[in-house]
Amino acid sequence: MINPSHPPLEIFLKPGEYCFAEQDTRIRTVLGSCVSITFWHPQLRVGGMCHYMLPKRSNIRWKDARPAPDGRYADEAIALMLKKIDVVGAAYKEYQVTLSGGSNMFPGLRKNMTPLIGDQNVQAGRQLIKHHRFLYMDEYQADTGYLNVVFEVWSGAVWIKRGDILAITTPDPLHRSLG
């Protein structure tokens, strides 16, 4: 439980960022086709969130050493979170996780596309959660629109508010004489 005389530390994650914190923290983000995964240990009251944009980095051959892990990619965001979780020392299966996001942000533009990026992001998250044997608690994937996600580390509560996207329209040209 949070101390009412001591307001929580407020963290806002941008795409590619992650945070692991103690119980006096609230972590927020806004998602479209991106995905966030929250991690919470109910006994230790620690947890975190990552916000990734793509399922994985492209298969480019690196001339030199592979670059440092980047939180914009699902597999690398989870690897970064695992480093923070490993410091705590609790087993992965003791962490409750929630996956959110993966919306279609441009529903009017879908024309025989391979799986949408949001769907690919959700699938990557599911596979990583299963692979690392986290306790998969919940998932929220909106068809379209954006999500505001709020994670309260002191309680493990994940709050989600859905927002609509504006329709993409092509404006009609004005047909008038300028003379």
N, C-alpha and C positions, 0 to 999 in steps of 0.2 A: 504494500500500500504506500502511496506517495504521501509525503508530509505536506499538508495544505499550506503551512507557513513557508514552505520552500518550493517555489514553482519548478516544474520539470525543465530540464535542458531540452530545447527545441532544435531539432536537426531537420533540414530540408535536403533531400537527395536529388541531384540532377542526374541525367542519364550518364551511366558509366561509374557512378559513385556507389559506395557501400559504407556501412557503419555498423559497428558492434559495440554495445554499451551496457552499462549497469542500469538498475531499476529506476533511476530517477530521470529517465529519458523518454522523449516522444519523438519518433522518426516519421517524417512525411515525404510523400512524393506525388507526382502527377504522371499518369501513364496514358499512352495511346496504344500503339502496337508494341511498345516496350513491355517488359514484365518485371515485376518485383517479387522477391521471395523473402518472407519474414522467417526468422529462426528464433525460437524462444525456449528457454530451459525453465520449466515451472518451479523446480525446487531452488535453483540458484538465482532465479529472477534476473537473468542476463539474456540478451538477445540482440538481434541485428536485422538489417535489411540490405538487400542489394537491388540495384535498378539497372538491368541490362537492355541493350538495344537490338542485338543480333544473336542468333544461335551459336555461331562460332566464327572465328577469323577465317578468311579465305586461305586456301591451301597454297600460298605463295612459298616458293623456296627462298629461304633467307640466305643472303650472301654471307653474312656474318652470323653471330649468335642470334637466336630467336629473341625478339623484344620482350621486355618485362610484361607480366600479366596485365591485362587491360580489362577493367570492369564493364566495358561496353559489350563484351561477348559472354554469353551464358556460362560456358565451361570455365572461362578465366575468372568471372565474377565469383563463381562458387569456389574456385581454388583460393581466391583471396579471402573469402569468408571462412574457409576451412582453417586457414592459418590463424585467424582470430579465435575460432572455436577451439582449436587444438591447445591454445594457451590456457584455456579454462580447464581442460583435462577430462571433461565429461564425454561419454560415448555419443556418437551422432544419433543413435536411435532414441536418445533421451530428449532430443530437440523436436519440438512441434513446429511444423512449417506450414505456411500458407502461400499459395501462388496466386497472383492477381495480374490482370492486364491482358495483352494480346488482342486488342480490338482491331477491327478493320477501320482505319481512319479515312479511307477514300472509297466508300461503297459504290459510288457511281462510276468508278473507273475500272471495276473488275471486268476483264474481258479474257476469258480462258487462261487466266494466270495459273501458274503452278501454285502450290499452297501459299497462302498469304503469309507475309512476314510475321504477323501477330500469331498465327497458328503455328508457324515454325518455332517461334520463341516459346510458346506454351509447351509444345512437344519436347523441346530441348530441356526445359525446366523439369518436366515430369520425369524424363529419363535420368537426369542428374539426381533428383530427389530419391528415386528408386535405387540408383546405383550406390549412393552413399548411405542408404538405409535410414533416412530420416523418417520421423513419424508424420505422415502426410495428413494434415487435419482438414484442410479446406482449399477450395479453388473458386475464383470468381473471374470469368472471362466474359466481358460484354461483347455483343455482336458488333456494335459500332459505338463511337463516342469515346470519351476519355473517363478515367477514374482518378479520383482523389483518394489516396490510401494513407491512413494514419495508423501507426503501430505504437501502442503504449507498452513499453518494456516492463513496467512494474506489474502489469496485470496479464500481459500477453494478448490483450484485445487488439483486433485488427478491424478498423472501421473503414468502410468503403462508401463513397458517394459517387454516383454515376452522373456524367454530364453528356449532353448531346453535342454533336458537331453540326456546323452549319452546312447546308447544301452547297455544293459547288455549282455555280451557274455561269453561263456565258452571257454577259450583258449584251443587249441589243444595241447596235450602233445607232446613233442619232442620224436621221435622214433629214437634214435641213440645209438649206443654202446659206453660205456665209457671205453672200454678196449683197 
